[in-house]
Amino acid sequence: MLSPVTDPDGAPFWRYAAQGELRVQACADCGEPRFPPRPCCPHCQSFASEWRRTSGQGRIWSYVVPHPPLLPDYAEQAPYNVIVVELTDAPRIRLVGNLVTAPDAPLNSLSPDRIRIGAKVQAVFGPTGLPRWVLERP
């Protein structure tokens, strides 16, 4: 299982995720959300930021099913998916994760033929604190 690599800018994202909250960094001056987290707003160049809670809802913007697995440690779980999710609350924010059947389900718990671009998804958090995604309408 991969563990997140944290830096000072992104550490709050992982702290909130460990608490079961999906939050994104936003500029405290112009209000523009941004991801990945960084010290300066790319829109107004302000260094003021805040972490906004999102609904955790989004839609699948893109996906891939690696064949063979890109990471050797995941070979036994292949085929598994990697999806890109566009957040409903912040459409310019796209997060990468896995589509699963339940928060603690294995990466290969959902058949790749069930994945559709545009499908609505909801963020869930398993025991590792990593954000994962489930279909809103299984």
C-alpha positions in Angstrom: 0.0 0.0 0.0 1.3 3.4 -0.9 1.6 6.1 1.7 1.3 9.8 0.9 4.5 11.8 0.7 3.7 15.1 2.5 5.3 18.5 2.3 4.5 21.6 4.3 2.0 22.8 1.7 0.1 19.5 1.3 0.3 18.2 4.9 -3.1 19.7 5.8 -4.8 17.8 2.9 -3.6 14.5 4.4 -4.4 15.5 7.9 -8.0 16.3 6.9 -8.2 13.1 4.8 -7.1 11.1 7.9 -10.2 12.6 9.6 -12.5 11.6 6.7 -12.7 15.1 5.2 -12.0 16.1 1.6 -10.7 19.6 1.7 -8.9 21.7 -0.9 -6.7 24.7 -0.5 -8.1 28.0 -1.6 -6.8 31.6 -1.8 -8.0 33.5 1.3 -7.9 36.7 -0.8 -9.5 35.9 -4.2 -11.2 32.7 -3.2 -9.9 30.6 -6.0 -9.4 26.9 -5.1 -6.2 25.2 -6.1 -4.7 21.7 -6.2 -2.0 20.6 -5.8 -1.5 22.8 -2.7 1.2 25.5 -3.0 2.3 28.6 -1.1 1.2 31.2 -3.7 -2.1 31.7 -5.5 -1.6 31.3 -9.3 -4.4 33.8 -9.9 -3.6 36.7 -7.7 -0.2 35.8 -6.3 -1.4 36.1 -2.7 0.3 33.9 0.0 -2.9 33.8 2.1 -4.7 30.5 2.0 -7.4 28.4 3.7 -8.6 24.9 3.6 -12.2 24.5 2.4 -14.3 21.4 3.0 -15.9 20.0 -0.1 -18.9 17.7 -0.5 -16.6 15.0 -1.7 -18.8 14.6 -4.8 -17.5 14.6 -8.4 -17.6 13.0 -11.7 -15.1 10.7 -13.5 -13.2 12.9 -15.9 -10.8 10.2 -17.1 -9.5 6.8 -16.1 -7.0 4.1 -17.0 -6.7 0.4 -16.2 -2.9 -0.4 -16.2 -2.0 -3.7 -18.1 0.5 -4.8 -16.8 0.4 -3.1 -13.4 2.6 0.0 -13.3 3.7 -0.8 -9.7 5.0 -4.3 -9.0 3.6 -4.3 -5.5 0.1 -4.1 -7.0 0.5 -7.0 -9.5 -1.8 -9.3 -7.4 -4.6 -6.7 -7.5 -4.5 -6.2 -11.3 -6.5 -5.2 -13.1 -7.2 -2.2 -11.0 -8.3 1.3 -12.0 -6.9 4.8 -11.6 -9.4 7.6 -12.1 -9.3 11.3 -12.4 -12.2 13.0 -10.6 -13.5 16.5 -11.3 -14.9 17.9 -8.1 -18.5 19.2 -8.2 -17.7 22.0 -5.7 -14.5 23.1 -7.6 -14.7 22.0 -11.3 -11.1 23.1 -12.0 -9.8 20.8 -9.3 -9.1 17.2 -10.4 -8.0 14.5 -8.0 -6.5 11.1 -8.8 -7.6 8.0 -7.0 -9.2 4.6 -7.3 -12.8 3.6 -7.8 -13.8 0.9 -5.4 -17.0 -0.7 -4.1 -16.5 0.3 -0.4 -14.0 2.4 1.6 -12.0 -0.7 2.7 -12.4 -2.7 -0.5 -9.4 -3.9 -2.5 -8.3 -1.9 -5.6 -9.7 -4.5 -7.9 -13.1 -4.6 -6.2 -14.9 -3.0 -9.1 -14.9 -4.5 -12.6 -13.2 -2.1 -15.1 -16.2 -2.4 -17.5 -18.4 -0.6 -14.9 -16.3 2.6 -15.2 -17.8 5.4 -17.3 -16.6 8.9 -18.1 -19.0 11.4 -16.4 -20.2 8.9 -13.8 -21.0 10.5 -10.5 -18.7 9.5 -7.6 -18.4 10.2 -3.9 -15.1 10.4 -1.9 -14.7 7.7 0.9 -11.9 7.2 3.3 -10.6 3.7 4.2 -8.3 2.8 7.1 -5.3 4.3 5.4 -6.9 7.8 5.2 -6.3 7.8 1.4 -9.3 9.3 -0.4 -10.9 6.7 -2.7 -14.1 6.9 -4.7 -17.4 5.0 -5.0 -20.1 5.3 -7.6 -23.1 7.3 -6.4 -25.4 4.8 -8.1 -23.8 1.4 -8.0 
